[in-house]
Amino acid sequence: MNVDQSIQDRIFGYLDAIAQKLGVATEFVMTALVKQQVIAGITTIGIWALLLIIDIALIIAAFRALGKYNEARINHTQSRASITEEARKHAGNMLLFYSLVGGTLTLILVMALTFSIPDAIGKVLNPAYYALKDIVDAVR
């Protein structure tokens, strides 16, 4: 990160002011900010991983509902039973539900992979950079 001298002086003043208010050394503040970046990155990755697992479960449920729908449709064609018609309608509704929810969640995950996951991975792999970046943003 290329920062001019006046901004560097303001950054160090900002860190010293925080450290003085907390009654600790400046190194402690910087260490805490770095740890905070790691935690933020891990939390973001964990949330998106959980959403990915839910999305996969919804996709599997949609395929199962599709199988039940096809089975009910075949049974209905062969027997013309009214209970099979209800099963067909139920399976079709479940297929629609899982497809809509799973599709929406997939869209959200694709957007997350594009925008927030790279920063989250960066916060875990290089937390000092993101801590300094936050400080620079606060000073500017």
Secondary structure, 3 states (H helix, E strand, C coil): CCCCHHHHHHHHHHHHHHHHHHCCCHHHHHHHHHHHHHHHHHHHHHHHHHHHHHHHHHHHHHHHHHHHHHHHHHHHHHHCCHHHHHHHHHHHHHHHHHHHHHHHHHHHHHHHHHHCHHHHHHHHHCHHHHHHHHHHHHHC
